[in-house]
Amino acid sequence: MTSTQGPPLIGSRWLTGSSLIVGVFLIFGPAIAQPESYHAFADARGLFGIPNFWNVASNLPFAILGVVGLGSVRGIMNRVLFTGLVLTAFGSAYYHVAPDDARLVWDRLPITLVFMSLLAGLIAQGRDQRWELWILLSLLGCGMASVLWWNVTGDLRPYAVAQFGPGLVMLPAFWRSTGRRYLGGAFGCYVLAKFAEFSDAAIYSVMPLSGHTLKHGLAALAAYCIWKFADGTRLRASL
């Protein structure tokens, strides 16, 4: 991700305000439990001896994009991001073979690497390079801690922040960044992916693939947009 001249993409006031909103939600928001029904995906068809084949196989694009990204971008933040994509492919496939809470941890942990490294790169843009590693490590720690908190307490609030909070924090980058069309494309594809996830059975009732499988495809399109954004803007590639 590249060091550039000019004002930060995400201003200090916006960063402070959005952080306060997140803090209020974590302190005063109600606990969010993980329903057991979450693991009951609509499409349980097996193929080639692999249970839940389509939900497993649809993770392949993440691995491909992760490898392509690692081969084409520079910088520690980019490398963490695309390593996270590769690990997401394996973690999600591992989970979908036999879905349960224990395996879901290994699906969610690498996802936080993707979200937090992207957010770190956008926050670091335009700021002193001496802070960028601290920003990255702090956000990665928060992201992974959110998954561990859910695993220990059953409360999804911190993970919800790790998954959806970056969208709030990075809003100014959607109009300030030179690669905003790709950033906006990633955001739009991710919103559609979440809609498909929540409409898993409904989509499967009218299509040969389930909503969750479609979610993986749309999330992969979001990852493609992130790759184009990172490669085209050389976002924070100084490390």
N, C-alpha and C positions, 0 to 999 in steps of 0.2 A: 504494500500500500504506500505513495510518494509524498515526500515532503513538498509543500507548495507555499509560495508567498501569498499574502493576502489574509483577510480576516478568516477566522474559523468557520467551517461549514455549520457547526452547531454552536451558537453563541452561549456565553456563560449564563445569561439570565434564563434562556430557554432550558438549558441543562439543569439549572438549579430548580426552576419551577416544575419541570417534569419529574425530577427526583423527589420533590416534596409530594407530588401527587402519588407517586409510587409508594413513598413512605407511609402516607395516610392510609392507603389501601392495605398495606401489610399490617399496620397496627390496628386499624379499626374495621377492616373488612371481615366478613364472616369466613370461617374455615371452609375450604372446598374439598370435599371427599372424592376419591376415585371410585366410581361405581363399578361393581363387578361386571355389569353388563357391557362395560367398555370392551372387554375381551371377546365378546360374542359377535364376530364379524359376519356379515351377510354371506360372503362367498367363502365356503370352507372346502371347495373342490381340491382334490389332490391330483397330482400329475407327476409321472416319472418317479413315483415313490416319495414325493415331497408333499407333506400336508400343506393345505392353504396355499397352493402353488402360486396363484396370481398375486397374492399379497406379498409373497416372498420374492418372486422373480421381478416384480415391478420396482425393486430397489436397485436393480442393475444400473440404470442411468445415473444414479448418485455416484456410484463407483467410477463410472466412465468420466463424468464431469470432474470428479475430484482428481483423477489422474491427469486429465487434460489441463486442469488448472494448475496443478503442481508443476507441470512441465512448461508452463507459459508465463507465470507471474513470479515476481520477486517480493521479498519482504516477509518478515516473520508473521505479520498479521494475516497476509494472504495465505501463507503456508499453513498456518493453524486453521484457517477457514476451509481450505480445500482438503486438508487432512481430515478435518471434521466431516466433510462430505463422504470421503472414503469410509471412515469409521461408521457413519450413519448407515451406509449401505449394508455393512456387515451386522451392525447392531440391530437394525430394523428387521433384516432377514432372520436373524437368530430369534428375535422376539416372535415373529409371525409364524415360525414353524410350530411353536407351542405357546400361544399367548397366555401370560400370567404376569402378576405384578413383579416377580423376581426378574423375569427376562425384560420387562418394560424398562427397568433401570438402564439396561445396556442399549436400549433404543434411544432413551432421552438424553443420556449423558453426552454423546457426540453431537446431538442436535444443538446443545447449548454452546459447543465450540463454534459452530457456524454463526449463530446469532450474536454471540458476544464478541467474536473477532471482527465481524462486520461492523458492529456498533463501535467497537474500540477504534477501528480505522477511521470512521467518520468523525468521532469525537476528537481524535488526535490531529485530524487534518487542519492545518493552519496554526497549530500550537507548537510550542517548543519541543524539539525532538527528545529532549531529556525526559519528558513525561510519558512518551508513548509506551514504553515497556511497562511502566507502572500502571498505566490505564489498561493495557491488555491483560496483565496478570490479575488486576483487581476484578475486572469484569468476568474473566474466565473463572476465577474463584467463586464469584457470586453465582454464576450460572450453574456450575457443578454442585455448589452447596444447595441450590434450590431443589435439585433432583434428590440429593441425599436427605434433605429435610422432609420431602414427601415420603421417601422410603421409610424413614424412621417414625414420623408422626402421622402420616396419612393425609396431611394438609397440602393441597396443591397450590395455595396462594403464591408462594415464592416462584414456583415453576411457571405459573400463569404470567407472572411479571417477566420472567426470563424469556418467555415465548412471545408475549404481546407488547411488553414495555418498550423494546427497541423501536417498534413502529412509531410510538409516541415521541420518543427522544429524537429520532432521526428525521422527523417531519421537515425541519428547515432545509435539509439536504436535498429534498425533492425539487426545490426550485433554485437552490444555490449551486448545486454541483453541475459540472459540465457533462456528466454522464447520467443526468436525471431521468432521461427516457428509459434507460435500462433499470435504474433504481425503482422507478415507478412501475415498470413492467414486472419486476420481481415482486413488488408489493401487491399488485393486482393479481398475479398468478397465485400468490400465497393465500390471499383472501378467497379465491375460488377453490383452492385446495381445501381450506377449512370448511367451506360450504359443502364440498363433496364428501368430506369426512363425516360431517353431521348428517348427511343424507345417504349414508351407506346403503341401507336396505331399500330405500325408495328408488335410488338410481339403479340398483341391481334388478329391481322388479321390471324395469323397462329397457335395460341394456344387458349385453352379455358380460360386462365387467361391472364390478361393484363400485360404490362410491369411494371406498377406501383405496382400491387399486387406482382409480382415477385420481385420487388425492396424491398418490405417489408420483403419477405422471405430471400433474400440475406443479407439484413442489419441485420436480426436476426441471421444469421450464423456468421456475423462479430461480433455481440454482444456475441455470444457463444465463439468465439475465445478470445475475451477480458476477458470473465469470466475465461476461462482456463488459460490465461496469468496471470491475477490477483491472482487467487487461487494458481497456481503453483509456481509463483515467490514470492508470498506474498509482492507484490510491495508496498512499503512505508506504512506499517501497524502500524507505531509507534504511531499514534494518534488515 
